[in-house]
């Protein structure tokens, strides 16, 4: 083989080696890029930067899986990273549904991050996720849910009786406790359900009311009902995570705090604009009286929590321990602020 041929062969070999060394992950989310996915987008950006483009993430909005099937996709290795919400399939992720109990008292997104990550590190949560070949790497913190509705504003619990509301998890349980009829249509189906009259109201965080268009159908919004929120982790396929090089794993792990900080800053800007958006869309802000809120908490908080602890304990989970962890980590987060 002459010198030119040898050089050409070497170049081809180096090219194949470079291609083989590159790591590309597919990430399954849904909807469209929005405040809820900004930490994932930031994570992908940081990982690529830190590895010189050798570790990249392709974020797919609905092209890989339905949002309700993302955990299943992770389990079989259909993609390497995904976002899901516990309320979509509470039987598959029982332990983290403690974070969806109503009226936990979490007031800020920073508190939501602290409480969620403390629960994610509990051995019972790690073990349950391992059954799906999944490892939780971060949460998708959301503010307290509130509802938008059509027709006359509802500002008393008696008016919730018979109300058809899109709500999942513990929030749905809370509304059921005061006579409402919750339905768990996916976020992508909420607008159509509201538009067609299948539901009267939809419970979402602010970004979702914007992203999925429910605010455009609304005539009123409950500013302070705050029954709880949903918990939506970001998980990675364990095999894919273990297959990363040390440098790639370090790039991923070290980028998570910055990705979360970016998410919090971005969501904070959205919340600042929320009142302007309500005025722009002519949506009435409804304030529920403290008396009515106290009654809601009395009917929904303690009974639902106690039932959750009893049910999960019967299934072999350390339910009381998980609930106590929520309380203690919330107290710790407030002390550090």
BELVEN-V957176 format. One record per residue. PSI is psi in whole degrees, 0 to 359 (* if undefined). Layout:
<<PSI> <PSI>>
This chain:
<<128> <173> <318> <316> <320> <316> <320> <316> <320> <318> <317> <316> <317> <323> <314> <321> <318> <317> <321> <329> <334> <141> <129> <122> <143> <136> <123> <114> <196> <175> <232> <170> <130> <183> <326> <339> <5> <328> <329> <316> <319> <320> <315> <318> <314> <317> <317> <318> <313> <336> <11> <32> <7> <345> <109> <157> <128> <108> <119> <125> <81> <356> <347> <329> <159> <150> <331> <355> <12> <323> <323> <320> <321> <318> <321> <1> <24> <334> <167> <337> <149> <162> <141> <165> <135> <323> <345> <331> <72> <337> <338> <340> <57> <319> <319> <353> <350> <330> <352> <7> <144> <150> <48> <341> <7> <124> <333> <164> <325> <320> <322> <318> <312> <315> <315> <312> <329> <317> <320> <332> <355> <137> <326> <323> <315> <317> <318> <320> <326> <334> <340> <15> <36> <148> <123> <130> <335> <164> <174> <81> <135> <149> <174> <139> <149> <167> <144> <149> <171> <163> <205> <138> <145> <114> <9> <146> <325> <333> <348> <344> <121> <355> <129> <115> <137> <110> <140> <169> <219> <332> <318> <320> <321> <316> <323> <324> <337> <20> <0> <168> <95> <146> <145> <44> <150> <165> <321> <337> <354> <318> <312> <321> <322> <317> <322> <354> <9> <325> <153> <329> <159> <131> <119> <166> <166> <315> <325> <325> <326> <309> <322> <6> <3> <333> <335> <342> <350> <149> <345> <162> <132> <112> <334> <21> <314> <56> <346> <191> <174> <159> <123> <94> <161> <126> <157> <153> <126> <319> <318> <320> <315> <334> <350> <151> <165> <320> <320> <318> <321> <319> <319> <305> <318> <344> <345> <312> <319> <324> <319> <316> <319> <316> <312> <318> <317> <317> <325> <321> <321> <317> <326> <328> <352> <314> <323> <322> <320> <317> <315> <322> <7> <45> <126> <132> <121> <126> <121> <137> <154> <326> <316> <322> <319> <322> <320> <313> <320> <318> <324> <321> <296> <312> <319> <320> <312> <322> <321> <315> <317> <315> <314> <325> <320> <336> <6> <9> <149> <68> <314> <319> <317> <317> <317> <327> <321> <312> <312> <322> <330> <317> <317> <319> <321> <327> <329> <348> <*>>
